[in-house]
Amino acid sequence: MKERGKGNVNFSFDSFFTVSFSRVRTPQKTLAETTQKTTHKQKAIVDYLKQNPKAGRKEIAENIDGITEDGVKYNLKRLQEIGLLIRHGSDRGGSWEVVKG
């Protein structure tokens, strides 16, 4: 399986014989799945941060229709969790890096 890029097989022997399989996910598939899981507002936030990486929640909310600062906060956290954004530096002086998208 490993040679064919399909994942790993692990064997363990103690009082039981155990075989575990792990799948390998390709970056293209993962990116496609992640992109499909983003909402319209999240895509707007990512697009805005590509052009304005130092923008804060207030600025983002003022420049994207239909989203509050609390909504921006929630969506920024969600975008970090799914790996589309990374925060560098402090809350006040830092910047956003768009990893994918």
N, C-alpha and C positions, 0 to 999 in steps of 0.2 A: 504494500500500500504506500509506504513512504517513497519508494523509488518512482512510483507513478504519480506522486503528488496528491494522493488521496487522503493522507493523514497518517497517524501513527497507531500501532497496536502495542499495548503494554500487557505483559503477563506478570502475574504475581502468584507466589506460592506460599501459603501458610497453612492454616487448617483447612482452607479452601483453595481451589484453583480459580483464579479470576482473570478474565480477559477484558480489557477496556479499549474502546476505539475512540479516536478523536478525529474530527473532520477538519480539513484545512479549508479556509474561506479565502477566495481570491480577492485582492483589493478592488477589482472592478465590480464584482458582485456586491461586496460590502458597501462600496460607494453608491451603487445604484439603489441598494436597499435603504441606506441612510437618507439619500436624497428623496426617496419616495415617502419617508416618514416625516419629512418637514412640512410644516403648514405654510400657507401663503404669507402670513406675517413673519414667520421665521426666515423664509427666503428673502423677504424685504429687508429684514435686519441684516442678514449676511451680505446682501448687495450693498447696503448702506455702509457697513463696516469695511468692505473692500476699499471704498473710496475715502472713508473717514475712520481709520483705525483707533484714533484717540477719543472718539465720541463716547460720551457717558449716556446713562439711561435717559436723562432729561432731554438731551439733544436728539437722541434716537426717537423718543416719543413725539417730539415736536416736528420731526421731519417725515414720519411715517403715519399716514392716515389710519385712524381707527384703532390705535393702541395707546394704552396708558403707560406711565412709568412702571407701575406694578406688573403690567403685561410684559413690558420689555424685560424686567427683572426675571420673571418666570421663564420667558423664552430664551434669554441669554444662558440661564442655568441649564435649560434643556439642551441647547445647542452645544454647550460644553460637555454634557453627559454623553451625547451621541458622537462626539469627536469632531464636530465641524468648526469649533472655535477654541482658541487657547488665549487665556489672559496673561499678559506679561506685565510685571510691575505692580505698583500699588493701585488702589481704587481711584485715587485722584490723579496720579501722574502716569498711569500705565497705558497700555494699548492692547488692542485685540488683533489676533492673527487668525485669518480665515484659513483653515487647514485644507478643506475640500469644498468644492461647490462653486 
